[in-house]
Amino acid sequence: MKRRSPAPGLASLSPAAREAVARARRALGDRRATPNVAWIAALTGANRRKISEALEELEDLLPMEEEIRHRHVAAGRPSYAQIRAPFELYALVRLLGPEHLVETGVSSGVSSAHLLAALKRNRHGRLHSIDLPTRQKGPALGPGESIVALPPGRDTGWAVPDTLRPRWDLRIGPAQELLPRLVGELPRVGLFLHDDLHTPEHLAFELRTVRPRLAPRAVVLADNTQWTGEAFPRFCEELGVRLLRRGRGDLVGLSVPNGPTEL
Ligand SMILES: C[S@@+](CC[C@H](N)C(=O)[O-])C[C@H]1O[C@@H](n2cnc3c(N)ncnc32)[C@H](O)[C@@H]1O
Protein backbone atom coordinates (compact mmCIF):
# COMPACT_ATOMS: atom_id res chain seq x y z
CA MET A 1 0.00 0.00 0.00
CA LYS A 2 1.31 3.44 -0.93
CA ARG A 3 2.01 5.55 2.16
CA ARG A 4 1.19 9.24 2.09
CA SER A 5 4.10 11.48 2.98
CA PRO A 6 3.66 13.26 6.31
CA ALA A 7 2.42 16.84 6.18
CA PRO A 8 5.29 19.28 6.46
CA GLY A 9 6.05 20.83 9.87
CA LEU A 10 7.88 23.99 10.85
CA ALA A 11 11.28 22.27 10.60
CA SER A 12 10.65 21.58 6.92
CA LEU A 13 10.39 25.28 6.04
CA SER A 14 13.16 27.38 4.55
CA PRO A 15 15.55 28.94 7.10
CA ALA A 16 14.26 32.38 6.03
CA ALA A 17 10.67 31.37 6.79
CA ARG A 18 11.61 29.95 10.19
CA GLU A 19 13.48 33.13 11.04
CA ALA A 20 10.58 35.34 9.88
CA VAL A 21 8.12 33.32 11.97
CA ALA A 22 10.30 33.64 15.09
CA ARG A 23 10.65 37.40 14.63
CA ALA A 24 6.97 37.94 13.89
CA ARG A 25 5.94 35.98 16.98
CA ARG A 26 8.24 38.11 19.14
CA ALA A 27 7.00 41.33 17.54
CA LEU A 28 3.37 40.39 18.13
CA GLY A 29 4.19 39.16 21.62
CA ASP A 30 2.13 35.98 21.34
CA ARG A 31 4.05 32.80 22.10
CA ARG A 32 1.10 30.66 20.97
CA ALA A 33 1.25 32.01 17.44
CA THR A 34 3.67 29.43 15.99
CA PRO A 35 2.08 28.46 12.69
CA ASN A 36 1.00 24.90 12.15
CA VAL A 37 2.44 24.18 8.74
CA ALA A 38 0.73 20.82 8.33
CA TRP A 39 -2.62 22.55 8.86
CA ILE A 40 -1.87 25.15 6.18
CA ALA A 41 -0.86 22.36 3.80
CA ALA A 42 -4.03 20.40 4.49
CA LEU A 43 -6.28 23.43 4.00
CA THR A 44 -4.60 24.68 0.80
CA GLY A 45 -2.85 21.72 -0.81
CA ALA A 46 0.26 23.92 -1.08
CA ASN A 47 3.71 22.36 -0.91
CA ARG A 48 6.36 23.40 1.60
CA ARG A 49 8.13 25.70 -0.88
CA LYS A 50 4.95 27.73 -1.43
CA ILE A 51 4.21 27.79 2.31
CA SER A 52 7.79 28.89 3.03
CA GLU A 53 7.44 31.73 0.55
CA ALA A 54 4.21 32.92 2.17
CA LEU A 55 5.67 32.77 5.68
CA GLU A 56 8.91 34.48 4.63
CA GLU A 57 6.73 37.52 3.98
CA LEU A 58 6.13 37.83 7.74
CA GLU A 59 9.45 39.66 7.77
CA ASP A 60 7.67 42.56 6.04
CA LEU A 61 4.89 42.46 8.63
CA LEU A 62 7.14 43.15 11.63
CA PRO A 63 6.17 46.84 11.92
CA MET A 64 2.49 45.83 11.81
CA GLU A 65 2.99 43.16 14.49
CA GLU A 66 4.77 45.68 16.71
CA GLU A 67 2.05 48.24 16.21
CA ILE A 68 -0.62 45.69 17.18
CA ARG A 69 1.33 44.74 20.32
CA HIS A 70 1.82 48.39 21.31
CA ARG A 71 -1.86 49.11 20.82
CA HIS A 72 -2.76 46.16 23.06
CA VAL A 73 -0.34 47.17 25.79
CA ALA A 74 -1.50 50.80 25.69
CA ALA A 75 -5.11 49.67 26.11
CA GLY A 76 -4.32 47.41 29.09
CA ARG A 77 -4.65 44.19 27.09
CA PRO A 78 -1.11 42.79 26.79
CA SER A 79 -2.86 39.56 25.93
CA TYR A 80 -6.49 38.73 25.31
CA ALA A 81 -8.64 36.14 23.53
CA GLN A 82 -7.23 36.72 20.06
CA ILE A 83 -7.01 34.05 17.40
CA ARG A 84 -4.10 31.67 18.01
CA ALA A 85 -3.36 31.32 14.31
CA PRO A 86 -2.75 34.84 12.92
CA PHE A 87 0.12 33.74 10.69
CA GLU A 88 -1.87 30.84 9.27
CA LEU A 89 -4.64 33.30 8.37
CA TYR A 90 -2.09 35.40 6.52
CA ALA A 91 -0.67 32.38 4.67
CA LEU A 92 -4.10 30.98 3.74
CA VAL A 93 -5.12 34.21 2.05
CA ARG A 94 -1.78 34.54 0.27
CA LEU A 95 -1.90 30.95 -0.97
CA LEU A 96 -5.56 30.81 -2.00
CA GLY A 97 -6.11 34.40 -3.18
CA PRO A 98 -9.81 34.56 -2.21
CA GLU A 99 -11.87 37.54 -3.34
CA HIS A 100 -14.36 37.84 -0.48
CA LEU A 101 -13.49 36.93 3.12
CA VAL A 102 -16.09 36.92 5.88
CA GLU A 103 -15.38 36.83 9.60
CA THR A 104 -17.65 37.02 12.62
CA GLY A 105 -16.06 38.26 15.85
CA VAL A 106 -13.50 41.08 15.64
CA SER A 107 -12.86 42.59 19.10
CA SER A 108 -9.41 44.29 18.83
CA GLY A 109 -8.92 42.81 15.37
CA VAL A 110 -5.87 40.51 15.46
CA SER A 111 -7.49 38.10 12.98
CA SER A 112 -8.79 40.99 10.85
CA ALA A 113 -5.37 42.66 10.65
CA HIS A 114 -3.68 39.50 9.36
CA LEU A 115 -6.39 38.81 6.80
CA LEU A 116 -6.21 42.43 5.64
CA ALA A 117 -2.41 42.38 5.41
CA ALA A 118 -2.63 39.39 3.07
CA LEU A 119 -5.32 41.07 0.95
CA LYS A 120 -3.14 44.15 0.69
CA ARG A 121 -0.26 42.03 -0.58
CA ASN A 122 -2.59 40.15 -2.97
CA ARG A 123 -3.77 43.55 -4.24
CA HIS A 124 -7.29 42.26 -4.54
CA GLY A 125 -10.12 41.11 -2.34
CA ARG A 126 -12.15 42.44 0.55
CA LEU A 127 -12.68 41.45 4.17
CA HIS A 128 -16.24 41.68 5.50
CA SER A 129 -16.31 41.52 9.29
CA ILE A 130 -19.22 41.49 11.74
CA ASP A 131 -18.87 42.31 15.42
CA LEU A 132 -21.27 43.01 18.25
CA PRO A 133 -19.02 44.56 20.88
CA THR A 134 -19.43 44.77 24.61
CA ARG A 135 -17.82 47.68 26.45
CA GLN A 136 -15.65 47.63 29.53
CA LYS A 137 -17.62 49.49 32.21
CA GLY A 138 -14.90 51.24 34.22
CA PRO A 139 -11.26 52.29 33.81
CA ALA A 140 -10.12 48.72 34.56
CA LEU A 141 -11.64 45.40 33.55
CA GLY A 142 -13.97 44.40 36.38
CA PRO A 143 -14.55 40.90 37.75
CA GLY A 144 -16.97 39.01 35.51
CA GLU A 145 -16.28 41.28 32.52
CA SER A 146 -15.10 39.64 29.32
CA ILE A 147 -11.50 40.20 28.23
CA VAL A 148 -12.82 40.88 24.71
CA ALA A 149 -14.83 43.90 25.93
CA LEU A 150 -13.74 47.16 24.31
CA PRO A 151 -11.36 49.18 26.52
CA PRO A 152 -12.45 52.78 27.25
CA GLY A 153 -12.28 55.04 24.20
CA ARG A 154 -11.79 52.17 21.76
CA ASP A 155 -14.05 50.84 18.99
CA THR A 156 -14.22 47.43 17.34
CA GLY A 157 -10.98 46.72 15.48
CA TRP A 158 -9.01 49.10 17.69
CA ALA A 159 -5.69 47.29 17.12
CA VAL A 160 -5.93 47.27 13.31
CA PRO A 161 -3.42 49.70 11.75
CA ASP A 162 -5.05 52.43 9.64
CA THR A 163 -3.07 51.52 6.51
CA LEU A 164 -4.94 48.20 6.32
CA ARG A 165 -8.47 49.63 6.43
CA PRO A 166 -9.16 50.40 2.74
CA ARG A 167 -10.07 46.75 2.03
CA TRP A 168 -12.23 46.44 5.15
CA ASP A 169 -16.02 46.34 5.28
CA LEU A 170 -16.68 46.33 9.05
CA ARG A 171 -20.29 45.98 10.17
CA ILE A 172 -21.39 46.48 13.76
CA GLY A 173 -24.30 44.45 15.09
CA PRO A 174 -25.42 40.91 15.82
CA ALA A 175 -24.32 38.27 13.32
CA GLN A 176 -27.81 36.77 13.66
CA GLU A 177 -29.10 39.81 11.74
CA LEU A 178 -26.12 40.97 9.73
CA LEU A 179 -24.66 37.72 8.38
CA PRO A 180 -27.65 36.67 6.21
CA ARG A 181 -27.81 40.20 4.76
CA LEU A 182 -24.06 40.31 4.08
CA VAL A 183 -23.91 36.85 2.51
CA GLY A 184 -26.85 37.82 0.27
CA GLU A 185 -24.76 40.69 -1.11
CA LEU A 186 -21.71 38.58 -2.03
CA PRO A 187 -21.27 36.49 -5.18
CA ARG A 188 -19.00 33.97 -3.41
CA VAL A 189 -17.23 33.54 -0.08
CA GLY A 190 -13.62 32.33 -0.40
CA LEU A 191 -12.85 32.19 3.33
CA PHE A 192 -15.15 32.18 6.34
CA LEU A 193 -13.94 32.52 9.94
CA HIS A 194 -16.26 32.02 12.90
CA ASP A 195 -14.94 33.63 16.10
CA ASP A 196 -17.94 35.30 17.74
CA LEU A 197 -20.64 33.63 19.83
CA HIS A 198 -19.46 30.11 20.57
CA THR A 199 -22.65 28.08 20.98
CA PRO A 200 -23.63 25.02 18.92
CA GLU A 201 -26.79 26.73 17.67
CA HIS A 202 -25.03 29.91 16.62
CA LEU A 203 -22.16 28.16 14.83
CA ALA A 204 -24.65 25.89 13.03
CA PHE A 205 -26.63 28.99 12.01
CA GLU A 206 -23.53 30.72 10.62
CA LEU A 207 -22.39 27.64 8.70
CA ARG A 208 -25.88 27.13 7.28
CA THR A 209 -25.96 30.79 6.23
CA VAL A 210 -22.63 30.87 4.36
CA ARG A 211 -22.95 27.41 2.82
CA PRO A 212 -24.81 28.35 -0.40
CA ARG A 213 -22.18 30.98 -1.25
CA LEU A 214 -19.00 29.00 -0.55
CA ALA A 215 -16.60 29.11 -3.50
CA PRO A 216 -14.76 26.03 -4.77
CA ARG A 217 -11.62 25.59 -2.60
CA ALA A 218 -13.05 27.97 0.01
CA VAL A 219 -11.73 27.52 3.52
CA VAL A 220 -14.10 27.52 6.49
CA LEU A 221 -12.62 27.98 9.98
CA ALA A 222 -14.16 27.92 13.45
CA ASP A 223 -12.40 28.77 16.70
CA ASN A 224 -13.24 27.54 20.21
CA THR A 225 -15.13 24.48 19.01
CA GLN A 226 -14.79 22.94 22.46
CA TRP A 227 -17.98 24.91 23.17
CA THR A 228 -19.87 24.26 19.95
CA GLY A 229 -20.56 20.53 20.23
CA GLU A 230 -21.23 18.71 16.99
CA ALA A 231 -21.94 21.79 14.85
CA PHE A 232 -18.66 21.74 12.91
CA PRO A 233 -18.20 17.95 12.60
CA ARG A 234 -21.80 17.70 11.36
CA PHE A 235 -21.18 20.40 8.75
CA CYS A 236 -18.12 18.47 7.50
CA GLU A 237 -20.25 15.33 7.22
CA GLU A 238 -22.93 17.19 5.27
CA LEU A 239 -20.32 18.50 2.83
CA GLY A 240 -18.54 15.14 2.69
CA VAL A 241 -15.16 16.66 3.62
CA ARG A 242 -12.55 16.03 6.32
CA LEU A 243 -12.46 18.04 9.51
CA LEU A 244 -8.98 19.56 9.66
CA ARG A 245 -7.91 20.29 13.22
CA ARG A 246 -5.06 22.65 14.06
CA GLY A 247 -2.84 20.36 16.09
CA ARG A 248 -4.67 19.15 19.17
CA GLY A 249 -6.50 22.43 19.76
CA ASP A 250 -10.10 23.40 19.08
CA LEU A 251 -9.47 25.67 16.10
CA VAL A 252 -10.72 23.66 13.16
CA GLY A 253 -11.23 24.04 9.45
CA LEU A 254 -12.33 22.44 6.24
CA SER A 255 -11.60 22.90 2.57
CA VAL A 256 -14.47 22.97 0.10
CA PRO A 257 -13.86 20.62 -2.85
CA ASN A 258 -12.48 22.08 -6.05
CA GLY A 259 -15.02 21.85 -8.84
CA PRO A 260 -18.81 21.80 -9.03
CA THR A 261 -20.31 21.37 -5.58
CA GLU A 262 -23.84 20.80 -4.38
CA LEU A 263 -23.76 23.30 -1.57
C1 LIG B 1 -13.01 36.22 20.70
S1 LIG B 1 -13.49 37.82 20.19
C2 LIG B 1 -12.84 37.89 18.54
C3 LIG B 1 -11.35 37.86 18.49
C4 LIG B 1 -10.79 38.20 17.11
N1 LIG B 1 -11.18 37.24 16.11
C5 LIG B 1 -9.28 38.32 17.15
O1 LIG B 1 -8.55 37.44 16.66
O2 LIG B 1 -8.79 39.33 17.67
C6 LIG B 1 -15.24 37.63 19.93
C7 LIG B 1 -15.97 38.88 19.46
O3 LIG B 1 -17.27 38.50 19.01
C8 LIG B 1 -18.24 39.44 19.51
N2 LIG B 1 -19.58 38.80 19.50
C9 LIG B 1 -20.16 38.05 20.47
N3 LIG B 1 -21.40 37.67 20.10
C10 LIG B 1 -21.62 38.18 18.86
C11 LIG B 1 -22.70 38.14 17.94
N4 LIG B 1 -23.83 37.51 18.24
N5 LIG B 1 -22.57 38.77 16.76
C12 LIG B 1 -21.42 39.42 16.44
N6 LIG B 1 -20.36 39.51 17.27
C13 LIG B 1 -20.45 38.91 18.47
C14 LIG B 1 -17.69 39.78 20.88
O4 LIG B 1 -18.23 40.95 21.43
C15 LIG B 1 -16.19 39.90 20.56
O5 LIG B 1 -15.90 41.21 20.11
The ligand as an SDF file (V2000), in Angstrom:
LIG
                    3D

 27 29  0  0  0  0  0  0  0  0999 V2000
  -13.0120   36.2230   20.6990 C   0  0  0  0  0  0  0  0  0  0  0  0
  -13.4910   37.8220   20.1850 S   0  0  0  0  0  0  0  0  0  0  0  0
  -12.8440   37.8870   18.5370 C   0  0  0  0  0  0  0  0  0  0  0  0
  -11.3520   37.8600   18.4880 C   0  0  0  0  0  0  0  0  0  0  0  0
  -10.7880   38.2000   17.1120 C   0  0  0  0  0  0  0  0  0  0  0  0
  -11.1780   37.2400   16.1140 N   0  0  0  0  0  0  0  0  0  0  0  0
   -9.2800   38.3220   17.1460 C   0  0  0  0  0  0  0  0  0  0  0  0
   -8.5530   37.4400   16.6610 O   0  0  0  0  0  0  0  0  0  0  0  0
   -8.7860   39.3330   17.6670 O   0  0  0  0  0  0  0  0  0  0  0  0
  -15.2360   37.6270   19.9270 C   0  0  0  0  0  0  0  0  0  0  0  0
  -15.9660   38.8840   19.4610 C   0  0  0  0  0  0  0  0  0  0  0  0
  -17.2710   38.5010   19.0120 O   0  0  0  0  0  0  0  0  0  0  0  0
  -18.2390   39.4380   19.5050 C   0  0  0  0  0  0  0  0  0  0  0  0
  -19.5780   38.8050   19.5020 N   0  0  0  0  0  0  0  0  0  0  0  0
  -20.1580   38.0460   20.4660 C   0  0  0  0  0  0  0  0  0  0  0  0
  -21.3980   37.6740   20.0980 N   0  0  0  0  0  0  0  0  0  0  0  0
  -21.6170   38.1820   18.8620 C   0  0  0  0  0  0  0  0  0  0  0  0
  -22.7050   38.1410   17.9410 C   0  0  0  0  0  0  0  0  0  0  0  0
  -23.8290   37.5110   18.2410 N   0  0  0  0  0  0  0  0  0  0  0  0
  -22.5710   38.7670   16.7600 N   0  0  0  0  0  0  0  0  0  0  0  0
  -21.4210   39.4190   16.4440 C   0  0  0  0  0  0  0  0  0  0  0  0
  -20.3590   39.5050   17.2700 N   0  0  0  0  0  0  0  0  0  0  0  0
  -20.4490   38.9090   18.4700 C   0  0  0  0  0  0  0  0  0  0  0  0
  -17.6880   39.7760   20.8790 C   0  0  0  0  0  0  0  0  0  0  0  0
  -18.2340   40.9510   21.4280 O   0  0  0  0  0  0  0  0  0  0  0  0
  -16.1920   39.9050   20.5620 C   0  0  0  0  0  0  0  0  0  0  0  0
  -15.9020   41.2070   20.1070 O   0  0  0  0  0  0  0  0  0  0  0  0
  1  2  1  0
  2  3  1  0
  2 10  1  0
  3  4  1  0
  4  5  1  0
  5  6  1  0
  5  7  1  0
  7  8  2  0
  7  9  1  0
 10 11  1  0
 11 12  1  0
 11 26  1  0
 12 13  1  0
 13 14  1  0
 13 24  1  0
 14 15  1  0
 14 23  1  0
 15 16  2  0
 16 17  1  0
 17 18  1  0
 17 23  2  0
 18 19  1  0
 18 20  2  0
 20 21  1  0
 21 22  2  0
 22 23  1  0
 24 25  1  0
 24 26  1  0
 26 27  1  0
M  CHG  2   2   1   9  -1
M  END
$$$$
